[in-house]
Amino acid sequence: MILAGCSLLATLPAQAADRQDARDVRQEVRPEIREAKIDCRQANNKDNYECRQDKREVKQDVREKSRDVKY
C-alpha cells in the first residue's frame, strides 16, 4: 500500500510537467492567432466568418499539437 502511494507520487510531477508543456504550446500561439484574425479583418480580403473559421482551424491544429505533447 505504501509502495503504491510512493509510485503514484513519483509519476505526478512528470504528468504535471507534461500538462504544463501542453499549456505552454497553446499559450505561445494565442497572440499570433489573435493578430492574424485582426489582420484578416482589416485587410477586408475575407468576410468575418471566413476569418473566424481560419482562426478556429489554427486553434484546432494547436490543440492537436498540445495533445501530442501531453500524451
Secondary structure, DSSP 8 states (H G I E B T S, - for coil): -HHHHHHHHHHHHHHHHHHHHHHHHHHHHHHHHHHHHHHHHHHTSS-HHHHHHHHHHHHHHHHHHHHHHH-
